[in-house]
Structure formats: structure tokens, C-alpha cells
């Protein structure tokens, strides 16, 4: 079981994103989803990583990652915001904001 993750409802609790520990948990889960999708070592993914430039992800990869994140965290990512999420840290921040609402 992933710490802080409630698998019975497939959603992180609202308290998960609070503080540095919550940020680390959200980052690690997003990092793992990206690594699985792109079939790369998770250690290559840092908060400052750009999915397109650093990891050579294409637009289909990016859409698949965002869809997995929506499913995993029980959130919705509007289409008009997707371009903001090439940088992993931007994506982590958005997810934290959504799960803490």
C-alpha cells in the first residue's frame, strides 16, 4: 500500500498534499506514473524535468500521463491547462491544489 493513499476509493486524502511530506508523496506517485508510461527509470524524473524536452515524450504520451493522473488522484485536468504541465513541478502543484480543495 502506498502511504497516504486510500486504494478503496482510488483517491488521496485531502491532507496528503499538506506540507513537504505531502508534496513528496504526490511527486513520487506522479514520477512513477510517468516512468511507467515512458518505460524509463523513475530516478531520471526530477521536479524540474520537462516531459517533452528532457524525456522525449510526445503529445500522446503526455495525454496518457495526464489521464492516468486524473484517474489516480480523482481529479480533472482541463484541456486548456495541459500545456502548463510539461514541467513535472507544475503538475505536482496543480494536483496538490486539486486534492486539497
Phi, psi and omega in degrees: 000135178282126182304129178084001184252129179260096186291340181292334178242003177055044181207142176284146177291158182301330182283351186299322185274359183284130175075181184295321180299316178297320178299318179296317180297315179295315178302313183298319180293316178296317178303315181293321177296317178296314180300317178297315182296318184268356180056053179230168177290127180302333181294344177283346186259120179240166178304325182275001181295135174261121184303318184281311186282315185276327186249002179057033176286145174261178185296327178293318176302315182298316178298317179297318178297313181297321177296317178297320179295317177302314180295315184295318185260356179067039181236173175237134178250113181297143181305322183290348180263350189300327181293337178289344190259023172293328179269127185303318181300323178295321179293316178300314180299316180297314180299315178302316179299320182289320183281347179262004179287000000 
